Each structure stands twice: as structure tokens, then as C-alpha cells.
Amino acid sequence: MVPDLKAKALAGDGEAQALLHFLRLLRAKDYRAAGEYAEGFPEALKGRLLAGLNLLVEAPERLEDPLFAAEREVLLGVRAVSEGRREEAEAHFQRALSLDPEHHRALTNLGNLRLERGEVEAALELYQQALRLAPDDPLLHENLAALYKKRGDLDRMVAHMKRATRLKMRPSAPLDPLTGKAQRRLRVPLWAWVFLLTLLAYLLLKKP
């Protein structure tokens, strides 16, 4: 699914480009933003995307839409981890990567399993792959901090903890429904403030 979308997007297919952005929101597990973005699609496709998002939250095991397949596998893997089924979880994460090699949360979760087993270098390699794909994921930086703590590298541990904290505190900008990019906040130039204050002072002084 993802390679096909990429090929179409490179050929200039606008819908494929928009769906790739939708997938980026799924990988980041930003379902709220994904739902808002889905509202800009044609009605039939919008219904498909919103239905898929709803199942991701309520019953991912029932999801059969190939567009959501990688995200479904990650969620099922996380569920398996929480229930103590580590081997099953690893299979889910590996399947997610076979469907979408850029799914950084699948890489991160595989890294977590490696770290649990004491395979620190294997975990670091997976985290670094994920970091190249999602350098602004605060949870990934927290995982790297835990890894470096285990290695006794306190400087890197502190650096990643600081990075995670900054990313969590960063305000999120709303998405432009046409471009999928963060909207720039409207800034009123200084001259406009000076003009408004001067006008207000003039009106107040003019009052009888």
C-alpha cells in the first residue's frame, strides 16, 4: 500500500500525496489531527478514513482496510506487550514494518523489546533508525535516555531527557487542511499596534 501511494505521489497524484500525509499522522498516533485532516477529503474517502480511525480506537483487531494495516499491527503489538505476550508482540511489530518500513513506532517498540532482553546495542540501532524517521518524537527520546542510563552514559541520557521535555512543552500548531502543514500563527506587526494605540488615545482624549 505505502509503496504504491509513494509512486502515485511522485507522479503528481494529489490524493496520494494527501493520503501519505494522513499516514504520517497515524504513525505519530495523532488521531485527532488525522480526523481533522480527513474532513478535507471527498465524501466517500472521508467516510472510509473516519471509520478506520474509529476502529483503531475501539477495535483494531476488526480493521481490514489496508491503509490502516501497519498502524493496526502496532496497536495489536502494544496490546500483546501489555498482556505479557512478547513473542506475539514482536511478530506484530515486524509485520507493521513489512507493511510500512517508515513506521517509527514499530521500530521503537521493537527496540523496547530488545532493551528488555538486555540487547542494548540492538535496541540502540532500532532507536536510531526510528530517530532518523521521527526526530521530534518525545517518547523516542525518553527511550533513548533510558538506554543511555543503562549504558552509564549520563551525558547522553540527560541530553535526550531535556530534548523530550522541550518537545512535550512545544505548542502544537493547527494543520492547514489544504497543505497538511502546520499553520503559521497570525502575527500583528508592531506598526499596527502603534497605530491602534494612537487611535485609541486620540478617541479617548477627544471625548467631551
N, CA and C atoms as a LAMMPS dump frame, in Angstrom:
ITEM: TIMESTEP
0
ITEM: NUMBER OF ATOMS
624
ITEM: BOX BOUNDS ff ff ff
-5.0000000000000000e+02 5.0000000000000000e+02
-5.0000000000000000e+02 5.0000000000000000e+02
-5.0000000000000000e+02 5.0000000000000000e+02
ITEM: ATOMS id mol type element x y z
1 1 1 N 0.824 -1.205 0
2 1 2 C 0 0 0
3 1 3 C 0.861 1.259 0
4 2 1 N 1.827 1.355 0.925
5 2 2 C 2.652 2.56 1.033
6 2 3 C 3.511 2.769 -0.213
7 3 1 N 4.211 1.724 -0.741
8 3 2 C 4.994 1.938 -1.969
9 3 3 C 4.135 2.408 -3.143
10 4 1 N 2.925 1.859 -3.261
11 4 2 C 2.026 2.283 -4.344
12 4 3 C 1.653 3.754 -4.192
13 5 1 N 1.335 4.161 -2.967
14 5 2 C 0.99 5.563 -2.725
15 5 3 C 2.163 6.48 -3.045
16 6 1 N 3.37 6.045 -2.671
17 6 2 C 4.552 6.865 -2.942
18 6 3 C 4.768 7.038 -4.441
19 7 1 N 4.592 5.955 -5.189
20 7 2 C 4.77 6.022 -6.639
21 7 3 C 3.763 6.986 -7.253
22 8 1 N 2.515 6.901 -6.81
23 8 2 C 1.48 7.803 -7.329
24 8 3 C 1.763 9.251 -6.926
25 9 1 N 2.221 9.438 -5.684
26 9 2 C 2.524 10.789 -5.212
27 9 3 C 3.65 11.409 -6.023
28 10 1 N 4.685 10.612 -6.329
29 10 2 C 5.804 11.115 -7.129
30 10 3 C 5.367 11.465 -8.543
31 11 1 N 4.309 10.787 -9.019
32 11 2 C 3.775 11.073 -10.357
33 11 3 C 2.842 12.277 -10.343
34 12 1 N 2.67 12.891 -9.179
35 12 2 C 1.854 14.104 -9.093
36 12 3 C 0.416 13.889 -8.675
37 13 1 N 0.091 12.687 -8.188
38 13 2 C -1.282 12.403 -7.75
39 13 3 C -1.543 13.105 -6.419
40 14 1 N -2.41 14.112 -6.42
41 14 2 C -2.681 14.898 -5.227
42 14 3 C -3.318 14.088 -4.118
43 15 1 N -4.222 13.173 -4.473
44 15 2 C -4.881 12.377 -3.454
45 15 3 C -3.879 11.453 -2.758
46 16 1 N -2.957 10.874 -3.524
47 16 2 C -1.937 10.008 -2.937
48 16 3 C -1.035 10.804 -2.001
49 17 1 N -0.698 12.017 -2.398
50 17 2 C 0.123 12.876 -1.537
51 17 3 C -0.595 13.164 -0.213
52 18 1 N -1.893 13.423 -0.314
53 18 2 C -2.677 13.703 0.897
54 18 3 C -2.785 12.466 1.78
55 19 1 N -2.934 11.291 1.171
56 19 2 C -3.02 10.059 1.957
57 19 3 C -1.694 9.74 2.64
58 20 1 N -0.587 10.068 1.998
59 20 2 C 0.715 9.873 2.641
60 20 3 C 0.84 10.753 3.88
61 21 1 N 0.307 11.964 3.779
62 21 2 C 0.331 12.823 4.982
63 21 3 C -0.568 12.249 6.068
64 22 1 N -1.702 11.707 5.676
65 22 2 C -2.603 11.063 6.637
66 22 3 C -1.872 9.922 7.351
67 23 1 N -1.089 9.137 6.598
68 23 2 C -0.323 8.045 7.198
69 23 3 C 0.731 8.562 8.168
70 24 1 N 1.328 9.71 7.861
71 24 2 C 2.307 10.287 8.784
72 24 3 C 1.656 10.622 10.128
73 25 1 N 0.418 11.079 10.081
74 25 2 C -0.31 11.375 11.316
75 25 3 C -0.633 10.092 12.086
76 26 1 N -0.935 9.01 11.348
77 26 2 C -1.175 7.732 12.016
78 26 3 C 0.096 7.243 12.697
79 27 1 N 1.234 7.344 11.989
80 27 2 C 2.495 6.883 12.589
81 27 3 C 2.795 7.638 13.873
82 28 1 N 2.439 8.925 13.894
83 28 2 C 2.665 9.742 15.09
84 28 3 C 1.591 9.509 16.149
85 29 1 N 0.62 8.681 15.835
86 29 2 C -0.536 8.398 16.697
87 29 3 C -1.283 9.682 17.072
88 30 1 N -1.352 10.601 16.113
89 30 2 C -2.104 11.832 16.319
90 30 3 C -3.455 11.658 15.633
91 31 1 N -4.309 10.858 16.26
92 31 2 C -5.591 10.521 15.645
93 31 3 C -6.514 11.73 15.555
94 32 1 N -6.385 12.637 16.515
95 32 2 C -7.216 13.848 16.468
96 32 3 C -6.898 14.65 15.207
97 33 1 N -5.611 14.901 14.964
98 33 2 C -5.225 15.65 13.768
99 33 3 C -5.572 14.872 12.503
100 34 1 N -5.445 13.553 12.55
101 34 2 C -5.796 12.735 11.388
102 34 3 C -7.281 12.859 11.072
103 35 1 N -8.108 12.88 12.123
104 35 2 C -9.547 13.04 11.913
105 35 3 C -9.884 14.392 11.311
106 36 1 N -9.221 15.434 11.809
107 36 2 C -9.453 16.775 11.258
108 36 3 C -9.001 16.834 9.801
109 37 1 N -7.869 16.214 9.515
110 37 2 C -7.353 16.214 8.143
111 37 3 C -8.272 15.432 7.201
112 38 1 N -8.851 14.342 7.713
113 38 2 C -9.743 13.511 6.891
114 38 3 C -10.962 14.285 6.419
115 39 1 N -11.356 15.307 7.184
116 39 2 C -12.537 16.091 6.809
117 39 3 C -12.362 16.79 5.462
118 40 1 N -11.132 16.972 5.013
119 40 2 C -10.901 17.667 3.752
120 40 3 C -10.958 16.778 2.526
121 41 1 N -11.145 15.468 2.705
122 41 2 C -11.187 14.538 1.574
123 41 3 C -12.604 14.48 0.983
124 42 1 N -12.72 13.992 -0.255
125 42 2 C -14.058 13.775 -0.822
126 42 3 C -14.888 12.864 0.075
127 43 1 N -16.185 12.986 -0.013
128 43 2 C -17.088 12.377 0.967
129 43 3 C -16.854 10.878 1.163
130 44 1 N -16.737 10.113 0.064
131 44 2 C -16.587 8.662 0.206
132 44 3 C -15.288 8.307 0.913
133 45 1 N -14.198 8.947 0.511
134 45 2 C -12.906 8.67 1.122
135 45 3 C -12.873 9.173 2.565
136 46 1 N -13.504 10.304 2.81
137 46 2 C -13.582 10.823 4.179
138 46 3 C -14.269 9.809 5.09
139 47 1 N -15.364 9.232 4.624
140 47 2 C -16.075 8.236 5.422
141 47 3 C -15.205 7.028 5.719
142 48 1 N -14.434 6.599 4.717
143 48 2 C -13.536 5.456 4.908
144 48 3 C -12.476 5.764 5.967
145 49 1 N -11.876 6.941 5.873
146 49 2 C -10.815 7.31 6.807
147 49 3 C -11.339 7.461 8.228
148 50 1 N -12.484 8.105 8.375
149 50 2 C -13.053 8.301 9.712
150 50 3 C -13.488 6.975 10.331
151 51 1 N -14.008 6.076 9.495
152 51 2 C -14.399 4.759 10.004
153 51 3 C -13.172 3.983 10.475
154 52 1 N -12.085 4.082 9.715
155 52 2 C -10.857 3.412 10.11
156 52 3 C -10.303 3.96 11.413
157 53 1 N -10.324 5.268 11.561
158 53 2 C -9.852 5.882 12.804
159 53 3 C -10.692 5.423 13.993
160 54 1 N -11.977 5.327 13.792
161 54 2 C -12.863 4.9 14.868
162 54 3 C -12.537 3.471 15.319
163 55 1 N -12.268 2.586 14.341
164 55 2 C -11.925 1.212 14.691
165 55 3 C -10.554 1.115 15.35
166 56 1 N -9.624 1.97 14.943
167 56 2 C -8.319 1.972 15.603
168 56 3 C -8.464 2.17 17.105
169 57 1 N -9.387 3.027 17.477
170 57 2 C -9.591 3.34 18.893
171 57 3 C -10.407 2.249 19.589
172 58 1 N -11.455 1.769 18.913
173 58 2 C -12.409 0.891 19.582
174 58 3 C -12.104 -0.594 19.416
175 59 1 N -11.673 -1.012 18.217
176 59 2 C -11.471 -2.448 17.973
177 59 3 C -10.499 -2.649 16.811
178 60 1 N -9.186 -2.39 17.027
179 60 2 C -8.232 -2.502 15.92
180 60 3 C -8.173 -3.889 15.292
181 61 1 N -8.493 -4.922 16.065
182 61 2 C -8.451 -6.278 15.508
183 61 3 C -9.494 -6.487 14.407
184 62 1 N -10.508 -5.631 14.346
185 62 2 C -11.548 -5.757 13.32
186 62 3 C -11.224 -4.962 12.059
187 63 1 N -10.126 -4.223 12.061
188 63 2 C -9.787 -3.366 10.929
189 63 3 C -9.239 -4.204 9.779
190 64 1 N -9.846 -4.069 8.609
191 64 2 C -9.382 -4.799 7.438
192 64 3 C -8.907 -3.878 6.326
193 65 1 N -9.071 -2.588 6.49
194 65 2 C -8.653 -1.623 5.472
195 65 3 C -7.122 -1.625 5.371
196 66 1 N -6.563 -1.917 4.185
197 66 2 C -5.096 -1.984 4.052
198 66 3 C -4.39 -0.672 4.362
199 67 1 N -5.093 0.45 4.241
200 67 2 C -4.475 1.738 4.547
201 67 3 C -4.088 1.821 6.026
202 68 1 N -4.811 1.113 6.87
203 68 2 C -4.583 1.162 8.318
204 68 3 C -3.827 -0.062 8.828
205 69 1 N -3.367 -0.928 7.922
206 69 2 C -2.837 -2.229 8.337
207 69 3 C -1.613 -2.108 9.244
208 70 1 N -0.665 -1.246 8.899
209 70 2 C 0.552 -1.128 9.712
210 70 3 C 0.234 -0.583 11.1
211 71 1 N -0.606 0.445 11.149
212 71 2 C -0.973 1.022 12.451
213 71 3 C -1.724 -0.002 13.291
214 72 1 N -2.586 -0.789 12.666
215 72 2 C -3.307 -1.854 13.395
216 72 3 C -2.315 -2.831 14.029
217 73 1 N -1.295 -3.235 13.246
218 73 2 C -0.319 -4.19 13.778
219 73 3 C 0.443 -3.619 14.97
220 74 1 N 0.769 -2.327 14.914
221 74 2 C 1.465 -1.706 16.043
222 74 3 C 0.576 -1.72 17.284
223 75 1 N -0.686 -1.357 17.111
224 75 2 C -1.603 -1.341 18.264
225 75 3 C -1.795 -2.738 18.841
226 76 1 N -1.915 -3.739 17.972
227 76 2 C -2.064 -5.11 18.461
228 76 3 C -0.787 -5.575 19.16
229 77 1 N 0.357 -5.117 18.652
230 77 2 C 1.618 -5.453 19.305
231 77 3 C 1.722 -4.842 20.689
232 78 1 N 1.32 -3.586 20.809
233 78 2 C 1.352 -2.92 22.116
234 78 3 C 0.413 -3.634 23.088
235 79 1 N -0.75 -4.046 22.586
236 79 2 C -1.69 -4.787 23.447
237 79 3 C -1.068 -6.101 23.909
238 80 1 N -0.399 -6.798 22.981
239 80 2 C 0.23 -8.073 23.328
240 80 3 C 1.316 -7.878 24.389
241 81 1 N 2.086 -6.788 24.276
242 81 2 C 3.108 -6.5 25.286
243 81 3 C 2.452 -6.305 26.651
244 82 1 N 1.373 -5.532 26.678
245 82 2 C 0.707 -5.243 27.967
246 82 3 C 0.14 -6.501 28.6
247 83 1 N -0.121 -7.522 27.775
248 83 2 C -0.673 -8.779 28.292
249 83 3 C 0.397 -9.849 28.456
250 84 1 N 1.669 -9.443 28.287
251 84 2 C 2.778 -10.36 28.536
252 84 3 C 3.115 -11.297 27.401
253 85 1 N 2.559 -11.076 26.218
254 85 2 C 2.823 -11.963 25.078
255 85 3 C 3.895 -11.326 24.181
256 86 1 N 5.141 -11.401 24.614
257 86 2 C 6.231 -10.694 23.963
258 86 3 C 6.52 -11.201 22.55
259 87 1 N 6.522 -12.51 22.355
260 87 2 C 6.825 -13.056 21.021
261 87 3 C 5.753 -12.645 20.017
262 88 1 N 4.511 -12.709 20.438
263 88 2 C 3.415 -12.281 19.555
264 88 3 C 3.544 -10.798 19.239
265 89 1 N 3.91 -10.01 20.235
266 89 2 C 4.079 -8.572 20.028
267 89 3 C 5.169 -8.306 18.998
268 90 1 N 6.288 -9.007 19.124
269 90 2 C 7.384 -8.801 18.174
270 90 3 C 6.95 -9.127 16.753
271 91 1 N 6.159 -10.186 16.605
272 91 2 C 5.655 -10.546 15.269
273 91 3 C 4.771 -9.433 14.708
274 92 1 N 3.95 -8.827 15.543
275 92 2 C 3.092 -7.716 15.093
276 92 3 C 3.948 -6.533 14.632
277 93 1 N 4.974 -6.184 15.41
278 93 2 C 5.81 -5.036 15.041
279 93 3 C 6.587 -5.309 13.752
280 94 1 N 7.063 -6.538 13.603
281 94 2 C 7.776 -6.884 12.369
282 94 3 C 6.829 -6.824 11.167
283 95 1 N 5.591 -7.267 11.366
284 95 2 C 4.609 -7.215 10.287
285 95 3 C 4.293 -5.768 9.93
286 96 1 N 4.213 -4.907 10.925
287 96 2 C 3.962 -3.481 10.668
288 96 3 C 5.065 -2.899 9.788
289 97 1 N 6.312 -3.257 10.078
290 97 2 C 7.43 -2.73 9.284
291 97 3 C 7.445 -3.297 7.875
292 98 1 N 6.99 -4.529 7.707
293 98 2 C 6.914 -5.081 6.346
294 98 3 C 5.853 -4.361 5.525
295 99 1 N 4.825 -3.856 6.197
296 99 2 C 3.759 -3.108 5.514
297 99 3 C 4.148 -1.644 5.309
298 100 1 N 4.876 -1.088 6.274
299 100 2 C 5.261 0.324 6.231
300 100 3 C 6.64 0.465 6.879
301 101 1 N 7.721 0.401 6.088
302 101 2 C 9.085 0.466 6.649
303 101 3 C 9.389 1.777 7.372
304 102 1 N 8.551 2.804 7.196
305 102 2 C 8.799 4.093 7.834
306 102 3 C 7.999 4.266 9.134
307 103 1 N 7.411 3.204 9.61
308 103 2 C 6.604 3.312 10.837
309 103 3 C 7.548 3.332 12.033
310 104 1 N 7.88 4.53 12.491
311 104 2 C 8.9 4.665 13.536
312 104 3 C 8.463 4.074 14.872
313 105 1 N 7.149 4.047 15.133
314 105 2 C 6.719 3.476 16.411
315 105 3 C 6.895 1.964 16.436
316 106 1 N 6.803 1.319 15.274
317 106 2 C 7.084 -0.113 15.211
318 106 3 C 8.555 -0.366 15.541
319 107 1 N 9.437 0.465 14.979
320 107 2 C 10.868 0.345 15.279
321 107 3 C 11.136 0.591 16.764
322 108 1 N 10.504 1.623 17.304
323 108 2 C 10.71 1.961 18.717
324 108 3 C 10.257 0.831 19.625
325 109 1 N 9.106 0.25 19.329
326 109 2 C 8.607 -0.839 20.161
327 109 3 C 9.473 -2.084 20.051
328 110 1 N 10.008 -2.346 18.866
329 110 2 C 10.955 -3.45 18.746
330 110 3 C 12.201 -3.165 19.58
331 111 1 N 12.651 -1.916 19.543
332 111 2 C 13.785 -1.527 20.372
333 111 3 C 13.509 -1.744 21.849
334 112 1 N 12.287 -1.421 22.286
335 112 2 C 11.916 -1.619 23.689
336 112 3 C 12.016 -3.092 24.088
337 113 1 N 11.564 -3.978 23.183
338 113 2 C 11.64 -5.407 23.473
339 113 3 C 13.094 -5.87 23.565
340 114 1 N 13.933 -5.352 22.666
341 114 2 C 15.356 -5.705 22.715
342 114 3 C 15.984 -5.211 24.025
343 115 1 N 15.626 -4.004 24.417
344 115 2 C 16.197 -3.436 25.644
345 115 3 C 15.775 -4.242 26.868
346 116 1 N 14.52 -4.693 26.879
347 116 2 C 14.039 -5.535 27.978
348 116 3 C 14.864 -6.803 28.104
349 117 1 N 15.295 -7.336 26.953
350 117 2 C 16.072 -8.573 26.95
351 117 3 C 17.555 -8.328 27.217
352 118 1 N 17.922 -7.07 27.424
353 118 2 C 19.32 -6.753 27.675
354 118 3 C 20.151 -6.609 26.415
355 119 1 N 19.499 -6.591 25.243
356 119 2 C 20.22 -6.454 23.968
357 119 3 C 20.363 -4.961 23.654
358 120 1 N 21.246 -4.306 24.393
359 120 2 C 21.331 -2.848 24.363
360 120 3 C 21.747 -2.328 22.995
361 121 1 N 22.744 -2.931 22.378
362 121 2 C 23.228 -2.433 21.086
363 121 3 C 22.183 -2.628 19.987
364 122 1 N 21.474 -3.758 20.028
365 122 2 C 20.408 -3.997 19.04
366 122 3 C 19.284 -2.98 19.231
367 123 1 N 18.972 -2.675 20.497
368 123 2 C 17.935 -1.68 20.777
369 123 3 C 18.372 -0.31 20.28
370 124 1 N 19.63 0.04 20.512
371 124 2 C 20.135 1.344 20.073
372 124 3 C 20.042 1.497 18.566
373 125 1 N 20.365 0.448 17.84
374 125 2 C 20.273 0.508 16.372
375 125 3 C 18.84 0.769 15.917
376 126 1 N 17.884 0.106 16.551
377 126 2 C 16.475 0.308 16.195
378 126 3 C 16.012 1.713 16.561
379 127 1 N 16.411 2.202 17.745
380 127 2 C 16.05 3.557 18.145
381 127 3 C 16.636 4.59 17.177
382 128 1 N 17.856 4.367 16.744
383 128 2 C 18.489 5.32 15.835
384 128 3 C 17.791 5.332 14.476
385 129 1 N 17.352 4.164 14.026
386 129 2 C 16.557 4.122 12.79
387 129 3 C 15.274 4.925 12.96
388 130 1 N 14.617 4.731 14.094
389 130 2 C 13.378 5.468 14.36
390 130 3 C 13.648 6.961 14.464
391 131 1 N 14.774 7.327 15.061
392 131 2 C 15.107 8.739 15.246
393 131 3 C 15.307 9.444 13.903
394 132 1 N 15.862 8.73 12.935
395 132 2 C 16.032 9.332 11.598
396 132 3 C 14.681 9.607 10.948
397 133 1 N 13.699 8.8 11.277
398 133 2 C 12.362 8.969 10.701
399 133 3 C 11.526 9.985 11.482
400 134 1 N 11.731 10.049 12.796
401 134 2 C 10.884 10.912 13.643
402 134 3 C 11.738 11.573 14.716
403 135 1 N 12.561 12.551 14.332
404 135 2 C 13.456 13.178 15.309
405 135 3 C 12.744 13.981 16.388
406 136 1 N 11.456 14.281 16.194
407 136 2 C 10.723 15.103 17.159
408 136 3 C 9.732 14.301 18
409 137 1 N 9.927 12.997 18.095
410 137 2 C 9.048 12.164 18.914
411 137 3 C 9.589 12.146 20.348
412 138 1 N 8.892 12.783 21.301
413 138 2 C 9.426 12.863 22.679
414 138 3 C 9.577 11.506 23.344
415 139 1 N 8.66 10.559 23.054
416 139 2 C 8.749 9.245 23.684
417 139 3 C 9.99 8.501 23.229
418 140 1 N 10.372 8.697 21.98
419 140 2 C 11.586 8.073 21.479
420 140 3 C 12.809 8.606 22.216
421 141 1 N 12.828 9.9 22.472
422 141 2 C 13.945 10.476 23.224
423 141 3 C 13.962 9.96 24.665
424 142 1 N 12.794 9.737 25.243
425 142 2 C 12.745 9.164 26.588
426 142 3 C 13.301 7.739 26.591
427 143 1 N 12.967 6.976 25.549
428 143 2 C 13.505 5.617 25.451
429 143 3 C 15.022 5.632 25.288
430 144 1 N 15.514 6.569 24.491
431 144 2 C 16.964 6.69 24.324
432 144 3 C 17.623 7.092 25.637
433 145 1 N 16.97 7.95 26.397
434 145 2 C 17.512 8.33 27.703
435 145 3 C 17.623 7.108 28.616
436 146 1 N 16.595 6.252 28.598
437 146 2 C 16.629 5.035 29.414
438 146 3 C 17.76 4.114 28.973
439 147 1 N 17.96 4.017 27.66
440 147 2 C 19.032 3.171 27.139
441 147 3 C 20.407 3.682 27.571
442 148 1 N 20.607 4.993 27.434
443 148 2 C 21.911 5.541 27.795
444 148 3 C 22.152 5.464 29.305
445 149 1 N 21.073 5.532 30.083
446 149 2 C 21.217 5.333 31.528
447 149 3 C 21.724 3.926 31.811
448 150 1 N 21.154 2.936 31.084
449 150 2 C 21.579 1.552 31.255
450 150 3 C 23.041 1.368 30.857
451 151 1 N 23.47 2.145 29.847
452 151 2 C 24.864 2.057 29.414
453 151 3 C 25.812 2.869 30.292
454 152 1 N 25.256 3.675 31.178
455 152 2 C 26.089 4.51 32.027
456 152 3 C 26.556 5.787 31.364
457 153 1 N 25.933 6.139 30.235
458 153 2 C 26.302 7.361 29.509
459 153 3 C 25.363 8.487 29.973
460 154 1 N 25.725 9.129 31.078
461 154 2 C 24.813 10.089 31.705
462 154 3 C 24.658 11.368 30.89
463 155 1 N 25.705 11.775 30.155
464 155 2 C 25.605 12.988 29.335
465 155 3 C 24.544 12.829 28.252
466 156 1 N 24.589 11.707 27.565
467 156 2 C 23.577 11.469 26.515
468 156 3 C 22.208 11.249 27.127
469 157 1 N 22.152 10.604 28.271
470 157 2 C 20.865 10.406 28.949
471 157 3 C 20.205 11.756 29.234
472 158 1 N 20.967 12.665 29.822
473 158 2 C 20.428 13.98 30.172
474 158 3 C 20.03 14.755 28.919
475 159 1 N 20.839 14.669 27.86
476 159 2 C 20.537 15.39 26.616
477 159 3 C 19.206 14.938 26.036
478 160 1 N 18.953 13.631 26.053
479 160 2 C 17.696 13.125 25.482
480 160 3 C 16.514 13.435 26.398
481 161 1 N 16.719 13.443 27.703
482 161 2 C 15.632 13.815 28.602
483 161 3 C 15.249 15.28 28.409
484 162 1 N 16.256 16.136 28.25
485 162 2 C 15.972 17.555 28.005
486 162 3 C 15.226 17.729 26.687
487 163 1 N 15.679 16.995 25.664
488 163 2 C 15.027 17.087 24.351
489 163 3 C 13.57 16.635 24.441
490 164 1 N 13.325 15.545 25.16
491 164 2 C 11.957 15.047 25.32
492 164 3 C 11.086 16.08 26.021
493 165 1 N 11.627 16.706 27.055
494 165 2 C 10.859 17.714 27.805
495 165 3 C 10.518 18.909 26.934
496 166 1 N 11.499 19.38 26.152
497 166 2 C 11.241 20.53 25.269
498 166 3 C 10.178 20.201 24.241
499 167 1 N 10.246 18.996 23.688
500 167 2 C 9.267 18.603 22.663
501 167 3 C 7.866 18.492 23.253
502 168 1 N 7.761 18.008 24.486
503 168 2 C 6.447 17.884 25.119
504 168 3 C 5.845 19.248 25.437
505 169 1 N 6.703 20.217 25.714
506 169 2 C 6.217 21.549 26.077
507 169 3 C 5.94 22.421 24.863
508 170 1 N 6.387 21.984 23.702
509 170 2 C 6.22 22.798 22.494
510 170 3 C 4.753 22.855 22.097
511 171 1 N 4.174 24.052 21.906
512 171 2 C 2.765 24.139 21.492
513 171 3 C 2.597 23.613 20.082
514 172 1 N 1.518 22.905 19.868
515 172 2 C 1.251 22.363 18.532
516 172 3 C 0.4 23.343 17.736
517 173 1 N 0.81 23.561 16.495
518 173 2 C 0.065 24.469 15.618
519 173 3 C -0.99 23.681 14.862
520 174 1 N -2.143 24.28 14.567
521 174 2 C -3.17 23.574 13.797
522 174 3 C -2.689 23.306 12.377
523 175 1 N -3.242 22.237 11.771
524 175 2 C -2.855 21.877 10.407
525 175 3 C -3.683 22.634 9.386
526 176 1 N -3.03 23.048 8.327
527 176 2 C -3.735 23.614 7.187
528 176 3 C -4.39 22.466 6.433
529 177 1 N -5.721 22.459 6.281
530 177 2 C -6.395 21.325 5.637
531 177 3 C -6.035 21.157 4.177
532 178 1 N -5.492 22.18 3.54
533 178 2 C -5.136 22.067 2.126
534 178 3 C -3.731 21.505 1.933
535 179 1 N -2.79 21.924 2.777
536 179 2 C -1.4 21.5 2.603
537 179 3 C -0.977 20.419 3.579
538 180 1 N -1.697 20.289 4.689
539 180 2 C -1.29 19.333 5.704
540 180 3 C -0.147 19.82 6.567
541 181 1 N 0.297 21.059 6.353
542 181 2 C 1.393 21.611 7.137
543 181 3 C 0.837 22.463 8.273
544 182 1 N 1.69 22.659 9.28
545 182 2 C 1.256 23.47 10.41
546 182 3 C 0.99 24.892 9.956
547 183 1 N -0.131 25.435 10.398
548 183 2 C -0.465 26.807 10.049
549 183 3 C 0.399 27.765 10.857
550 184 1 N 0.832 28.796 10.225
551 184 2 C 1.603 29.819 10.919
552 184 3 C 0.651 30.728 11.68
553 185 1 N 1.013 30.992 12.919
554 185 2 C 0.156 31.863 13.716
555 185 3 C 0.208 33.288 13.18
556 186 1 N -0.937 33.929 13.185
557 186 2 C -1.022 35.298 12.69
558 186 3 C -0.317 36.233 13.659
559 187 1 N 0.625 37.003 13.123
560 187 2 C 1.332 37.974 13.951
561 187 3 C 0.974 39.378 13.504
562 188 1 N 0.585 40.203 14.465
563 188 2 C 0.26 41.596 14.158
564 188 3 C 1.555 42.395 14.197
565 189 1 N 1.917 43.085 13.122
566 189 2 C 3.17 43.839 13.112
567 189 3 C 3.14 44.982 14.119
568 190 1 N 4.351 45.402 14.535
569 190 2 C 4.482 46.433 15.562
570 190 3 C 3.819 47.734 15.146
571 191 1 N 3.957 48.095 13.851
572 191 2 C 3.388 49.37 13.403
573 191 3 C 1.873 49.385 13.565
574 192 1 N 1.245 48.203 13.419
575 192 2 C -0.213 48.135 13.559
576 192 3 C -0.623 48.37 15.01
577 193 1 N 0.163 47.8 15.964
578 193 2 C -0.127 48.041 17.372
579 193 3 C 0.023 49.526 17.716
580 194 1 N 1.084 50.162 17.207
581 194 2 C 1.311 51.592 17.468
582 194 3 C 0.155 52.421 16.925
583 195 1 N -0.287 52.072 15.71
584 195 2 C -1.403 52.797 15.098
585 195 3 C -2.672 52.658 15.935
586 196 1 N -2.965 51.402 16.368
587 196 2 C -4.187 51.166 17.144
588 196 3 C -4.15 51.89 18.49
589 197 1 N -2.979 51.872 19.152
590 197 2 C -2.867 52.557 20.437
591 197 3 C -2.995 54.076 20.28
592 198 1 N -2.399 54.609 19.197
593 198 2 C -2.502 56.051 18.934
594 198 3 C -3.938 56.447 18.666
595 199 1 N -4.63 55.622 17.871
596 199 2 C -6.028 55.897 17.557
597 199 3 C -6.886 55.845 18.818
598 200 1 N -6.632 54.86 19.671
599 200 2 C -7.398 54.733 20.903
600 200 3 C -7.16 55.942 21.815
601 201 1 N -5.901 56.377 21.916
602 201 2 C -5.586 57.547 22.744
603 201 3 C -6.262 58.791 22.198
604 202 1 N -6.276 58.93 20.867
605 202 2 C -6.912 60.085 20.232
606 202 3 C -8.408 60.107 20.54
607 203 1 N -9.058 58.934 20.448
608 203 2 C -10.506 58.851 20.682
609 203 3 C -10.839 59.15 22.141
610 204 1 N -9.989 58.67 23.052
611 204 2 C -10.234 58.93 24.466
612 204 3 C -10.057 60.398 24.826
613 205 1 N -9.033 61.026 24.234
614 205 2 C -8.784 62.436 24.516
615 205 3 C -9.832 63.339 23.887
616 206 1 N -10.417 62.889 22.797
617 206 2 C -11.415 63.696 22.067
618 206 3 C -12.76 63.7 22.774
619 207 1 N -12.959 62.748 23.681
620 207 2 C -14.265 62.654 24.355
621 207 3 C -14.522 63.888 25.192
622 208 1 N -15.757 64.447 25.139
623 208 2 C -16.093 65.652 25.927
624 208 3 C -16.099 65.33 27.416
